[in-house]
Amino acid sequence: MTLQFNRTAFDPETVRRLWKTQDTKKLSDEQSRARRYEERDDIVLAVNAAIVTRRPLLVYGPPGSGKSSLAGFVAEVLGWRYYEHVITSRTQALDLLWGFDAIRRLSDAQAKTGSLPANHDYVEPGVLWWAFESGSALRRGAGTGVKLKARPKDPARWGKSPHAVVLLDEIDKADPFVPNDLLIPLDRGSFDVTELNAHIELPRDRRVLLVITTNGERELAPAFLRRCVQLELKAPDLGQLQRIAELHHGPDKEGLYEPVANALLQLQRVAREKRVRPPSTAEFLDAIQACRELRIRPGMGKEWELLTSGLLEKQSTFAGG
């Protein structure tokens, strides 16, 4: 059943029709991959809700459900700049705003080779600074009259729009205080760079959509969850897997998609019973490509058995089984 709501803010179906009339040769490989996303109405609704409320979109679901790749697809549909930052156990909230190389500054001060550069030269804008005020980030927060030794490179994966989509991938990998430390910058759309006594603020006429993914490895604080639009992605079913394969590999001329998808679903059920990591959609797409290039069909004796073992039924998947 098609959901009925206003899709003005985010309308992939309309944009896909425009894509068919465009020259795709100018797209990067990353952009081309981003466009091969199988969206559903619940996804479109959640993205629209996040855009109109100016709230982060928190995405959760099993591996292979499309959490991380959603952000790039949204950026392509909207035509916005796209940034991404993979969260690790060492990530601090400040890393997403700015960094200050105090060690290099101390080394320069001790070298006494001349006048010490301004603090701006030791500041490294974080992904949220670039998304909020890319012009200011390009000058490291310096005024127009300040001469910099070197300008930073904009880390946008693509796009030149004033608006931006930012992916913060696997927020649950960080310490629990990291999401909480982001509450004020995200609520206000601004933050202060203390080393520069500078105020960075998202202009009212610009939009930033923050897409945050979690694998559920650590519980997120209620205060953080209240400020997010939440979207649960389910593992793709048989029909969705076939459509995803067609988006990535084109028409199913060899009749591979359904039997390989069925093999994946069976292995996923076994993995869940064993409580180990199930094979994902990415591995399903690899299996399709291998079958096509190597001319191996599902059920084709030893060849299919070995291919399944190497691409779908990996040792890490069934460790201890």
C-alpha positions in Angstrom: 0.0 0.0 0.0 1.3 3.4 -1.0 1.5 5.9 1.9 -0.2 9.2 1.3 1.7 12.3 2.3 3.4 15.4 0.9 6.7 14.5 -0.6 7.8 18.0 -1.6 10.9 18.0 0.6 12.2 14.6 -0.6 10.7 12.8 -3.7 13.0 10.1 -5.1 10.4 8.9 -7.6 10.3 12.2 -9.4 14.0 12.7 -9.3 14.6 9.2 -10.7 12.7 10.2 -13.8 14.9 13.2 -14.2 18.0 11.1 -13.8 17.0 9.0 -16.8 17.3 12.1 -19.0 20.7 13.2 -17.6 24.2 12.4 -18.8 25.6 10.1 -16.1 29.2 10.3 -17.5 29.9 13.2 -15.2 29.0 11.3 -12.1 31.7 9.9 -9.8 31.6 6.2 -9.1 30.4 7.0 -5.6 27.5 9.0 -6.9 26.5 6.3 -9.3 26.5 3.7 -6.5 24.6 6.1 -4.2 21.8 6.2 -6.8 21.3 2.5 -6.7 19.3 2.5 -3.6 16.0 0.6 -3.1 13.8 3.1 -1.2 10.5 2.3 0.4 7.6 4.6 1.4 8.5 4.4 5.1 12.0 5.6 4.3 10.8 8.5 2.2 8.4 9.5 4.9 11.1 9.5 7.6 13.5 11.5 5.5 10.8 14.1 4.7 10.0 14.3 8.4 13.6 14.9 9.3 14.0 17.6 6.7 10.9 19.6 7.6 11.5 19.3 11.4 15.2 20.0 11.0 16.0 17.0 13.2 18.7 14.3 12.8 17.6 11.0 11.2 18.6 8.1 13.4 18.7 4.9 11.4 19.0 1.4 12.9 18.6 -2.1 11.6 20.5 -5.3 10.8 23.7 -5.4 8.8 23.0 -5.1 5.1 19.7 -3.3 5.5 21.1 -0.1 3.9 21.7 2.1 6.9 25.0 3.7 5.7 24.2 3.9 2.0 20.9 5.8 2.7 22.7 9.1 3.4 24.5 9.2 0.0 21.2 8.4 -1.8 19.4 11.2 0.0 22.2 13.6 -0.9 22.0 12.6 -4.5 18.2 13.0 -4.6 18.3 16.4 -3.0 21.3 17.5 -4.9 23.1 18.6 -1.7 26.8 18.3 -0.7 27.6 15.0 1.0 29.9 14.4 3.9 30.6 11.3 6.0 32.4 10.5 9.2 32.8 7.0 10.5 32.6 6.9 14.3 35.2 4.9 16.3 35.8 4.2 19.9 38.3 7.1 19.9 35.9 9.7 18.4 35.2 12.8 20.5 32.3 15.2 19.8 34.9 17.9 19.3 36.3 15.9 16.3 33.1 16.6 14.5 33.3 20.3 15.1 37.0 21.2 14.9 40.5 20.1 16.0 43.4 22.2 17.2 47.0 20.9 16.7 48.5 22.1 20.0 51.6 19.8 19.5 52.5 21.4 16.2 52.0 24.8 17.6 54.3 24.0 20.5 56.9 22.6 18.2 56.8 25.7 16.0 57.1 27.9 19.1 60.1 26.0 20.3 61.8 26.1 16.9 62.0 29.9 17.0 62.4 30.2 13.3 60.4 33.3 13.0 57.0 34.7 14.0 54.5 32.1 15.1 51.6 31.6 12.7 48.1 32.7 13.9 46.1 30.1 15.7 43.9 29.7 12.6 46.7 27.8 10.9 46.5 25.1 13.6 42.8 24.7 13.5 41.3 21.8 11.4 37.5 22.2 10.7 35.4 19.2 11.4 32.7 17.7 9.3 29.9 19.7 11.0 31.8 23.0 10.5 32.1 22.2 6.8 28.4 21.5 6.6 27.3 24.6 8.6 29.7 27.2 7.1 31.9 25.8 4.3 33.3 29.3 3.5 34.4 29.9 7.0 35.9 26.4 7.2 37.9 27.0 4.1 39.5 30.0 5.8 39.9 28.0 9.1 37.7 30.6 10.8 40.0 33.5 9.8 38.8 36.9 8.6 39.4 38.0 5.1 42.4 40.0 6.1 44.2 37.1 7.7 46.9 35.3 5.6 46.9 31.5 6.1 49.9 29.3 5.4 47.6 26.7 3.8 43.9 26.3 3.2 42.2 23.0 4.1 40.5 20.9 1.5 36.8 20.6 1.6 36.1 16.9 2.5 32.7 16.8 0.7 32.4 13.5 -1.2 30.5 15.4 -3.9 28.2 18.4 -4.5 28.4 22.2 -4.4 25.0 23.1 -3.0 24.8 25.4 0.0 22.8 22.6 1.7 24.4 19.4 3.0 23.8 15.9 4.1 26.1 14.5 6.8 26.5 10.8 7.6 27.7 10.0 11.1 28.2 6.2 10.8 27.9 3.9 13.8 27.4 6.4 16.6 27.1 3.5 19.1 30.8 2.9 18.7 31.6 6.1 20.5 31.6 6.7 24.2 28.1 7.4 25.6 28.9 11.1 26.3 29.6 11.8 22.6 26.0 12.0 21.4 25.1 14.1 24.5 27.9 16.5 23.7 26.4 17.0 20.3 23.0 18.0 21.6 23.7 21.8 21.9 25.4 22.2 18.6 22.7 20.3 16.8 19.8 22.0 18.7 21.2 25.5 18.1 22.8 24.9 14.7 25.9 26.7 16.1 29.1 26.3 18.2 32.1 28.3 19.3 35.7 27.6 18.4 37.4 28.5 21.7 40.9 28.8 20.3 39.8 31.4 17.8 37.0 33.1 19.9 34.9 32.4 16.8 31.2 31.6 16.5 30.1 29.2 13.7 26.4 29.2 12.9 24.3 27.6 10.2 22.6 30.3 8.2 18.8 30.3 8.4 18.5 29.9 4.7 20.7 26.7 4.6 19.7 23.2 5.5 21.8 20.4 7.0 20.4 16.9 7.3 22.3 14.7 9.7 21.9 11.0 9.1 23.1 8.9 12.1 23.4 5.1 12.0 23.6 2.7 14.9 24.0 -1.0 15.2 22.4 -1.1 18.6 25.7 -2.2 20.3 25.2 0.5 23.0 22.1 2.2 24.3 21.8 5.8 23.4 20.7 8.4 25.9 17.0 9.3 26.0 17.8 13.0 25.6 19.5 12.2 22.3 16.8 9.9 21.1 14.1 12.5 21.8 15.8 14.9 19.3 15.9 12.4 16.4 13.5 11.2 13.8 13.9 7.4 14.1 13.8 5.0 11.2 14.1 1.2 11.5 15.3 -0.6 8.3 14.3 -4.3 8.0 16.5 -6.8 6.2 15.5 -7.0 2.5 13.0 -9.8 1.6 13.1 -11.8 -1.6 11.4 -9.2 -3.8 13.5 -6.3 -2.4 16.7 -8.3 -3.0 15.8 -8.9 -6.6 15.1 -5.2 -7.1 18.4 -4.2 -5.4 20.2 -6.7 -7.7 18.6 -5.1 -10.8 19.5 -1.6 -9.6 23.2 -2.7 -9.3 23.5 -5.3 -12.1 20.8 -4.5 -14.6 18.2 -6.9 -15.9 18.3 -10.5 -14.8 19.1 -12.1 -18.1 20.6 -15.3 -16.6 17.8 -15.9 -14.1 20.3 -15.6 -11.1 18.6 -13.1 -8.8 15.9 -15.2 -7.3 17.9 -18.4 -6.6 20.9 -16.5 -5.2 18.5 -14.4 -3.0 16.8 -17.5 -1.7 20.3 -19.0 -0.9 21.1 -15.8 1.0 17.8 -15.8 3.0 18.4 -19.4 3.9 21.9 -18.7 5.2 20.6 -15.7 7.1 18.1 -17.9 8.9 20.8 -20.4 9.8 23.1 -17.6 11.1 20.3 -16.1 13.3 19.7 -19.6 14.8 23.4 -19.8 15.6 23.4 -16.2 16.8 26.3 -15.2 14.6 26.6 -12.5 11.9 24.5 -13.3 8.9 25.6 -12.6 5.3 24.6 -9.1 4.1 23.2 -7.5 1.0 26.7 -6.5 -0.1 27.7 -10.1 -0.1 24.6 -11.1 -2.1 25.6 -8.5 -4.7 29.1 -9.9 -4.8 27.7 -13.4 -5.3 25.5 -12.2 -8.2 28.5 -10.6 -9.9 30.7 -13.7 -9.4 28.0 -16.0 -10.8 27.6 -13.8 -13.8 31.3 -13.4 -14.6 32.3 -17.0 -13.8 29.2 -18.6 -15.4 28.2 -20.5 -12.3 24.6 -21.2 -11.5 23.0 -21.8 -8.1 23.0 -25.5 -7.3 25.7 -26.2 -9.9 27.5 -28.8 -7.8 31.0 -28.2 -6.3 31.4 -24.9 -8.1 28.3 -23.4 -6.4 29.2 -24.9 -3.1 32.7 -23.3 -3.1 31.4 -20.0 -4.3 28.8 -20.0 -1.5 31.4 -20.8 1.0 33.7 -18.0 -0.1 31.1 -15.3 -0.6 28.1 -16.0 1.6 28.9 -18.7 4.1 32.1 -17.2 5.4 34.1 -18.7 8.3 33.4 -15.6 10.4 29.7 -16.1 9.8 29.6 -19.6 11.2 32.5 -19.4 13.7 32.0 -22.1 16.3 29.1 -23.7 14.4 
